[in-house]
Amino acid sequence: MNLHPIPLLLLALATALAGCGKRSSASGDSEATLPIQVAHPMVKDVVLTRQYPGYLSADAAVEVMCRVNGQLTQ
């Protein structure tokens, strides 16, 4: 199939020009807009906390023993 570039260019130009016509009245009129409701945000302080159930344990244990007799007073 042998297509010549000139008819293809003319077809592309005609398609581009057809899209540049007058816009429809539904998209351009401000009278055709529908009323909408707008929600206004509330501004307040929020404390972020997370609570997770679980158990806490150490990886290693250390035993502390005294090497002398007596008591600490301070």
PDB file as gemmi writes it, atoms N, CA and C in Angstrom:
CRYST1    1.000    1.000    1.000  90.00  90.00  90.00 P 1                      
ATOM      1  N   MET A   1       0.848  -1.162   0.000  1.00  0.00           N  
ATOM      2  CA  MET A   1       0.000   0.000   0.000  1.00  0.00           C  
ATOM      3  C   MET A   1       0.898   1.231   0.000  1.00  0.00           C  
ATOM      4  N   ASN A   2       0.740   2.060  -0.973  1.00  0.00           N  
ATOM      5  CA  ASN A   2       1.596   3.226  -1.143  1.00  0.00           C  
ATOM      6  C   ASN A   2       0.785   4.484  -0.820  1.00  0.00           C  
ATOM      7  N   LEU A   3       1.063   5.108   0.331  1.00  0.00           N  
ATOM      8  CA  LEU A   3       0.362   6.320   0.736  1.00  0.00           C  
ATOM      9  C   LEU A   3       1.252   7.526   0.479  1.00  0.00           C  
ATOM     10  N   HIS A   4       0.670   8.539  -0.104  1.00  0.00           N  
ATOM     11  CA  HIS A   4       1.424   9.756  -0.390  1.00  0.00           C  
ATOM     12  C   HIS A   4       1.319  10.689   0.814  1.00  0.00           C  
ATOM     13  N   PRO A   5       2.356  11.451   1.114  1.00  0.00           N  
ATOM     14  CA  PRO A   5       2.355  12.284   2.324  1.00  0.00           C  
ATOM     15  C   PRO A   5       1.434  13.504   2.219  1.00  0.00           C  
ATOM     16  N   ILE A   6       1.156  14.012   1.044  1.00  0.00           N  
ATOM     17  CA  ILE A   6       0.342  15.224   0.917  1.00  0.00           C  
ATOM     18  C   ILE A   6      -1.103  14.971   1.346  1.00  0.00           C  
ATOM     19  N   PRO A   7      -1.778  13.896   0.908  1.00  0.00           N  
ATOM     20  CA  PRO A   7      -3.144  13.674   1.400  1.00  0.00           C  
ATOM     21  C   PRO A   7      -3.190  13.432   2.915  1.00  0.00           C  
ATOM     22  N   LEU A   8      -2.164  12.807   3.459  1.00  0.00           N  
ATOM     23  CA  LEU A   8      -2.128  12.579   4.904  1.00  0.00           C  
ATOM     24  C   LEU A   8      -1.969  13.888   5.668  1.00  0.00           C  
ATOM     25  N   LEU A   9      -1.153  14.803   5.134  1.00  0.00           N  
ATOM     26  CA  LEU A   9      -0.988  16.103   5.763  1.00  0.00           C  
ATOM     27  C   LEU A   9      -2.282  16.907   5.698  1.00  0.00           C  
ATOM     28  N   LEU A  10      -2.983  16.832   4.585  1.00  0.00           N  
ATOM     29  CA  LEU A  10      -4.257  17.538   4.456  1.00  0.00           C  
ATOM     30  C   LEU A  10      -5.303  16.974   5.418  1.00  0.00           C  
ATOM     31  N   LEU A  11      -5.324  15.679   5.574  1.00  0.00           N  
ATOM     32  CA  LEU A  11      -6.253  15.054   6.514  1.00  0.00           C  
ATOM     33  C   LEU A  11      -5.946  15.468   7.945  1.00  0.00           C  
ATOM     34  N   ALA A  12      -4.677  15.512   8.325  1.00  0.00           N  
ATOM     35  CA  ALA A  12      -4.276  15.926   9.665  1.00  0.00           C  
ATOM     36  C   ALA A  12      -4.616  17.389   9.896  1.00  0.00           C  
ATOM     37  N   LEU A  13      -4.413  18.239   8.892  1.00  0.00           N  
ATOM     38  CA  LEU A  13      -4.730  19.653   9.005  1.00  0.00           C  
ATOM     39  C   LEU A  13      -6.238  19.867   9.140  1.00  0.00           C  
ATOM     40  N   ALA A  14      -7.031  19.137   8.383  1.00  0.00           N  
ATOM     41  CA  ALA A  14      -8.483  19.261   8.467  1.00  0.00           C  
ATOM     42  C   ALA A  14      -8.990  18.810   9.830  1.00  0.00           C  
ATOM     43  N   THR A  15      -8.410  17.767  10.379  1.00  0.00           N  
ATOM     44  CA  THR A  15      -8.805  17.288  11.706  1.00  0.00           C  
ATOM     45  C   THR A  15      -8.446  18.305  12.782  1.00  0.00           C  
ATOM     46  N   ALA A  16      -7.271  18.906  12.673  1.00  0.00           N  
ATOM     47  CA  ALA A  16      -6.850  19.900  13.656  1.00  0.00           C  
ATOM     48  C   ALA A  16      -7.727  21.135  13.597  1.00  0.00           C  
ATOM     49  N   LEU A  17      -8.082  21.584  12.408  1.00  0.00           N  
ATOM     50  CA  LEU A  17      -8.918  22.770  12.272  1.00  0.00           C  
ATOM     51  C   LEU A  17     -10.359  22.510  12.711  1.00  0.00           C  
ATOM     52  N   ALA A  18     -10.838  21.296  12.559  1.00  0.00           N  
ATOM     53  CA  ALA A  18     -12.198  20.969  12.985  1.00  0.00           C  
ATOM     54  C   ALA A  18     -12.311  21.042  14.505  1.00  0.00           C  
ATOM     55  N   GLY A  19     -11.246  20.759  15.225  1.00  0.00           N  
ATOM     56  CA  GLY A  19     -11.254  20.824  16.672  1.00  0.00           C  
ATOM     57  C   GLY A  19     -11.143  22.233  17.207  1.00  0.00           C  
ATOM     58  N   CYS A  20     -10.817  23.209  16.373  1.00  0.00           N  
ATOM     59  CA  CYS A  20     -10.640  24.591  16.807  1.00  0.00           C  
ATOM     60  C   CYS A  20     -11.905  25.422  16.621  1.00  0.00           C  
ATOM     61  N   GLY A  21     -13.034  24.797  16.443  1.00  0.00           N  
ATOM     62  CA  GLY A  21     -14.278  25.518  16.215  1.00  0.00           C  
ATOM     63  C   GLY A  21     -14.825  26.132  17.483  1.00  0.00           C  
ATOM     64  N   LYS A  22     -16.036  26.700  17.411  1.00  0.00           N  
ATOM     65  CA  LYS A  22     -16.677  27.321  18.550  1.00  0.00           C  
ATOM     66  C   LYS A  22     -17.044  26.253  19.584  1.00  0.00           C  
ATOM     67  N   ARG A  23     -16.826  26.588  20.852  1.00  0.00           N  
ATOM     68  CA  ARG A  23     -17.117  25.619  21.917  1.00  0.00           C  
ATOM     69  C   ARG A  23     -18.614  25.553  22.155  1.00  0.00           C  
ATOM     70  N   SER A  24     -19.058  24.454  22.716  1.00  0.00           N  
ATOM     71  CA  SER A  24     -20.472  24.298  23.001  1.00  0.00           C  
ATOM     72  C   SER A  24     -20.859  25.172  24.186  1.00  0.00           C  
ATOM     73  N   SER A  25     -22.126  25.492  24.316  1.00  0.00           N  
ATOM     74  CA  SER A  25     -22.581  26.396  25.363  1.00  0.00           C  
ATOM     75  C   SER A  25     -22.575  25.732  26.741  1.00  0.00           C  
ATOM     76  N   ALA A  26     -22.593  24.436  26.829  1.00  0.00           N  
ATOM     77  CA  ALA A  26     -22.627  23.747  28.122  1.00  0.00           C  
ATOM     78  C   ALA A  26     -21.300  23.882  28.853  1.00  0.00           C  
ATOM     79  N   SER A  27     -20.185  23.964  28.141  1.00  0.00           N  
ATOM     80  CA  SER A  27     -18.898  24.015  28.817  1.00  0.00           C  
ATOM     81  C   SER A  27     -18.428  25.439  29.065  1.00  0.00           C  
ATOM     82  N   GLY A  28     -18.969  26.430  28.382  1.00  0.00           N  
ATOM     83  CA  GLY A  28     -18.448  27.777  28.498  1.00  0.00           C  
ATOM     84  C   GLY A  28     -19.306  28.726  29.309  1.00  0.00           C  
ATOM     85  N   ASP A  29     -20.579  28.480  29.508  1.00  0.00           N  
ATOM     86  CA  ASP A  29     -21.450  29.409  30.217  1.00  0.00           C  
ATOM     87  C   ASP A  29     -21.296  29.260  31.715  1.00  0.00           C  
ATOM     88  N   SER A  30     -21.253  30.415  32.386  1.00  0.00           N  
ATOM     89  CA  SER A  30     -21.204  30.364  33.845  1.00  0.00           C  
ATOM     90  C   SER A  30     -22.599  30.153  34.421  1.00  0.00           C  
ATOM     91  N   GLU A  31     -23.647  30.397  33.632  1.00  0.00           N  
ATOM     92  CA  GLU A  31     -25.010  30.208  34.109  1.00  0.00           C  
ATOM     93  C   GLU A  31     -25.373  28.725  34.205  1.00  0.00           C  
ATOM     94  N   ALA A  32     -24.685  27.888  33.492  1.00  0.00           N  
ATOM     95  CA  ALA A  32     -25.017  26.474  33.477  1.00  0.00           C  
ATOM     96  C   ALA A  32     -24.353  25.702  34.616  1.00  0.00           C  
ATOM     97  N   THR A  33     -23.587  26.379  35.474  1.00  0.00           N  
ATOM     98  CA  THR A  33     -22.909  25.662  36.561  1.00  0.00           C  
ATOM     99  C   THR A  33     -23.910  25.284  37.642  1.00  0.00           C  
ATOM    100  N   LEU A  34     -23.672  24.199  38.278  1.00  0.00           N  
ATOM    101  CA  LEU A  34     -24.532  23.688  39.335  1.00  0.00           C  
ATOM    102  C   LEU A  34     -23.988  24.123  40.687  1.00  0.00           C  
ATOM    103  N   PRO A  35     -24.850  24.393  41.664  1.00  0.00           N  
ATOM    104  CA  PRO A  35     -24.356  24.762  42.996  1.00  0.00           C  
ATOM    105  C   PRO A  35     -23.730  23.549  43.684  1.00  0.00           C  
ATOM    106  N   ILE A  36     -22.660  23.787  44.409  1.00  0.00           N  
ATOM    107  CA  ILE A  36     -21.974  22.711  45.126  1.00  0.00           C  
ATOM    108  C   ILE A  36     -21.846  23.079  46.590  1.00  0.00           C  
ATOM    109  N   GLN A  37     -21.645  22.099  47.433  1.00  0.00           N  
ATOM    110  CA  GLN A  37     -21.431  22.323  48.851  1.00  0.00           C  
ATOM    111  C   GLN A  37     -19.945  22.178  49.146  1.00  0.00           C  
ATOM    112  N   VAL A  38     -19.439  23.065  49.990  1.00  0.00           N  
ATOM    113  CA  VAL A  38     -18.022  23.061  50.331  1.00  0.00           C  
ATOM    114  C   VAL A  38     -17.895  22.819  51.827  1.00  0.00           C  
ATOM    115  N   ALA A  39     -17.046  21.889  52.212  1.00  0.00           N  
ATOM    116  CA  ALA A  39     -16.791  21.603  53.628  1.00  0.00           C  
ATOM    117  C   ALA A  39     -15.548  22.368  54.062  1.00  0.00           C  
ATOM    118  N   HIS A  40     -15.653  23.111  55.154  1.00  0.00           N  
ATOM    119  CA  HIS A  40     -14.520  23.875  55.670  1.00  0.00           C  
ATOM    120  C   HIS A  40     -13.799  23.032  56.715  1.00  0.00           C  
ATOM    121  N   PRO A  41     -12.469  23.003  56.688  1.00  0.00           N  
ATOM    122  CA  PRO A  41     -11.723  22.157  57.632  1.00  0.00           C  
ATOM    123  C   PRO A  41     -11.743  22.745  59.042  1.00  0.00           C  
ATOM    124  N   MET A  42     -11.688  21.856  60.032  1.00  0.00           N  
ATOM    125  CA  MET A  42     -11.598  22.268  61.429  1.00  0.00           C  
ATOM    126  C   MET A  42     -10.125  22.281  61.818  1.00  0.00           C  
ATOM    127  N   VAL A  43      -9.722  23.312  62.550  1.00  0.00           N  
ATOM    128  CA  VAL A  43      -8.335  23.432  62.998  1.00  0.00           C  
ATOM    129  C   VAL A  43      -8.321  23.240  64.510  1.00  0.00           C  
ATOM    130  N   LYS A  44      -7.639  22.185  64.978  1.00  0.00           N  
ATOM    131  CA  LYS A  44      -7.501  21.948  66.409  1.00  0.00           C  
ATOM    132  C   LYS A  44      -6.284  21.074  66.653  1.00  0.00           C  
ATOM    133  N   ASP A  45      -5.784  21.117  67.903  1.00  0.00           N  
ATOM    134  CA  ASP A  45      -4.622  20.306  68.278  1.00  0.00           C  
ATOM    135  C   ASP A  45      -5.054  18.866  68.490  1.00  0.00           C  
ATOM    136  N   VAL A  46      -4.223  17.945  68.025  1.00  0.00           N  
ATOM    137  CA  VAL A  46      -4.508  16.522  68.164  1.00  0.00           C  
ATOM    138  C   VAL A  46      -3.273  15.854  68.757  1.00  0.00           C  
ATOM    139  N   VAL A  47      -3.462  15.091  69.820  1.00  0.00           N  
ATOM    140  CA  VAL A  47      -2.366  14.353  70.430  1.00  0.00           C  
ATOM    141  C   VAL A  47      -2.340  12.955  69.806  1.00  0.00           C  
ATOM    142  N   LEU A  48      -1.218  12.617  69.218  1.00  0.00           N  
ATOM    143  CA  LEU A  48      -1.079  11.314  68.568  1.00  0.00           C  
ATOM    144  C   LEU A  48      -0.462  10.322  69.553  1.00  0.00           C  
ATOM    145  N   THR A  49      -1.190   9.282  69.902  1.00  0.00           N  
ATOM    146  CA  THR A  49      -0.677   8.230  70.771  1.00  0.00           C  
ATOM    147  C   THR A  49      -1.014   6.878  70.159  1.00  0.00           C  
ATOM    148  N   ARG A  50      -0.175   5.929  70.441  1.00  0.00           N  
ATOM    149  CA  ARG A  50      -0.401   4.555  69.980  1.00  0.00           C  
ATOM    150  C   ARG A  50      -0.211   3.620  71.165  1.00  0.00           C  
ATOM    151  N   GLN A  51      -1.084   2.644  71.304  1.00  0.00           N  
ATOM    152  CA  GLN A  51      -0.945   1.646  72.359  1.00  0.00           C  
ATOM    153  C   GLN A  51      -0.936   0.265  71.713  1.00  0.00           C  
ATOM    154  N   TYR A  52       0.091  -0.498  72.050  1.00  0.00           N  
ATOM    155  CA  TYR A  52       0.233  -1.843  71.510  1.00  0.00           C  
ATOM    156  C   TYR A  52       0.336  -2.847  72.660  1.00  0.00           C  
ATOM    157  N   PRO A  53      -0.441  -3.888  72.659  1.00  0.00           N  
ATOM    158  CA  PRO A  53      -0.296  -4.901  73.706  1.00  0.00           C  
ATOM    159  C   PRO A  53       0.962  -5.731  73.458  1.00  0.00           C  
ATOM    160  N   GLY A  54       1.629  -6.125  74.530  1.00  0.00           N  
ATOM    161  CA  GLY A  54       2.821  -6.939  74.357  1.00  0.00           C  
ATOM    162  C   GLY A  54       3.593  -7.057  75.658  1.00  0.00           C  
ATOM    163  N   TYR A  55       4.692  -7.751  75.617  1.00  0.00           N  
ATOM    164  CA  TYR A  55       5.545  -7.985  76.771  1.00  0.00           C  
ATOM    165  C   TYR A  55       6.936  -7.473  76.463  1.00  0.00           C  
ATOM    166  N   LEU A  56       7.611  -6.990  77.512  1.00  0.00           N  
ATOM    167  CA  LEU A  56       8.958  -6.455  77.370  1.00  0.00           C  
ATOM    168  C   LEU A  56       9.902  -7.286  78.210  1.00  0.00           C  
ATOM    169  N   SER A  57      10.960  -7.768  77.616  1.00  0.00           N  
ATOM    170  CA  SER A  57      11.955  -8.531  78.365  1.00  0.00           C  
ATOM    171  C   SER A  57      13.335  -8.214  77.801  1.00  0.00           C  
ATOM    172  N   ALA A  58      14.360  -8.355  78.687  1.00  0.00           N  
ATOM    173  CA  ALA A  58      15.732  -8.058  78.295  1.00  0.00           C  
ATOM    174  C   ALA A  58      16.364  -9.263  77.604  1.00  0.00           C  
ATOM    175  N   ASP A  59      17.360  -8.974  76.778  1.00  0.00           N  
ATOM    176  CA  ASP A  59      18.082 -10.049  76.104  1.00  0.00           C  
ATOM    177  C   ASP A  59      19.061 -10.748  77.047  1.00  0.00           C  
ATOM    178  N   ALA A  60      19.632  -9.997  77.960  1.00  0.00           N  
ATOM    179  CA  ALA A  60      20.613 -10.567  78.882  1.00  0.00           C  
ATOM    180  C   ALA A  60      20.294 -10.100  80.302  1.00  0.00           C  
ATOM    181  N   ALA A  61      20.756 -10.867  81.293  1.00  0.00           N  
ATOM    182  CA  ALA A  61      20.545 -10.531  82.699  1.00  0.00           C  
ATOM    183  C   ALA A  61      21.897 -10.385  83.389  1.00  0.00           C  
ATOM    184  N   VAL A  62      21.971  -9.442  84.348  1.00  0.00           N  
ATOM    185  CA  VAL A  62      23.208  -9.194  85.098  1.00  0.00           C  
ATOM    186  C   VAL A  62      22.890  -9.315  86.586  1.00  0.00           C  
ATOM    187  N   GLU A  63      23.743 -10.029  87.306  1.00  0.00           N  
ATOM    188  CA  GLU A  63      23.576 -10.176  88.753  1.00  0.00           C  
ATOM    189  C   GLU A  63      24.654  -9.353  89.445  1.00  0.00           C  
ATOM    190  N   VAL A  64      24.219  -8.429  90.307  1.00  0.00           N  
ATOM    191  CA  VAL A  64      25.153  -7.544  91.010  1.00  0.00           C  
ATOM    192  C   VAL A  64      25.316  -8.070  92.428  1.00  0.00           C  
ATOM    193  N   MET A  65      26.583  -8.317  92.830  1.00  0.00           N  
ATOM    194  CA  MET A  65      26.881  -8.832  94.176  1.00  0.00           C  
ATOM    195  C   MET A  65      27.939  -7.943  94.813  1.00  0.00           C  
ATOM    196  N   CYS A  66      27.817  -7.765  96.141  1.00  0.00           N  
ATOM    197  CA  CYS A  66      28.803  -6.945  96.841  1.00  0.00           C  
ATOM    198  C   CYS A  66      30.059  -7.763  97.143  1.00  0.00           C  
ATOM    199  N   ARG A  67      31.179  -7.071  97.261  1.00  0.00           N  
ATOM    200  CA  ARG A  67      32.442  -7.740  97.553  1.00  0.00           C  
ATOM    201  C   ARG A  67      32.940  -7.448  98.968  1.00  0.00           C  
ATOM    202  N   VAL A  68      32.268  -6.516  99.649  1.00  0.00           N  
ATOM    203  CA  VAL A  68      32.635  -6.170 101.043  1.00  0.00           C  
ATOM    204  C   VAL A  68      31.380  -6.207 101.895  1.00  0.00           C  
ATOM    205  N   ASN A  69      31.566  -6.306 103.226  1.00  0.00           N  
ATOM    206  CA  ASN A  69      30.450  -6.281 104.158  1.00  0.00           C  
ATOM    207  C   ASN A  69      30.123  -4.845 104.548  1.00  0.00           C  
ATOM    208  N   GLY A  70      28.880  -4.575 104.920  1.00  0.00           N  
ATOM    209  CA  GLY A  70      28.504  -3.259 105.411  1.00  0.00           C  
ATOM    210  C   GLY A  70      27.268  -2.745 104.692  1.00  0.00           C  
ATOM    211  N   GLN A  71      26.913  -1.491 105.046  1.00  0.00           N  
ATOM    212  CA  GLN A  71      25.754  -0.847 104.460  1.00  0.00           C  
ATOM    213  C   GLN A  71      26.152   0.515 103.904  1.00  0.00           C  
ATOM    214  N   LEU A  72      25.454   0.978 102.921  1.00  0.00           N  
ATOM    215  CA  LEU A  72      25.682   2.320 102.380  1.00  0.00           C  
ATOM    216  C   LEU A  72      24.774   3.273 103.125  1.00  0.00           C  
ATOM    217  N   THR A  73      25.321   4.392 103.595  1.00  0.00           N  
ATOM    218  CA  THR A  73      24.513   5.357 104.338  1.00  0.00           C  
ATOM    219  C   THR A  73      24.096   6.523 103.450  1.00  0.00           C  
ATOM    220  N   GLN A  74      24.796   6.810 102.444  1.00  0.00           N  
ATOM    221  CA  GLN A  74      24.408   7.903 101.551  1.00  0.00           C  
ATOM    222  C   GLN A  74      24.257   7.378 100.142  1.00  0.00           C  
TER     223      GLN A  74                                                      
END                                                                             
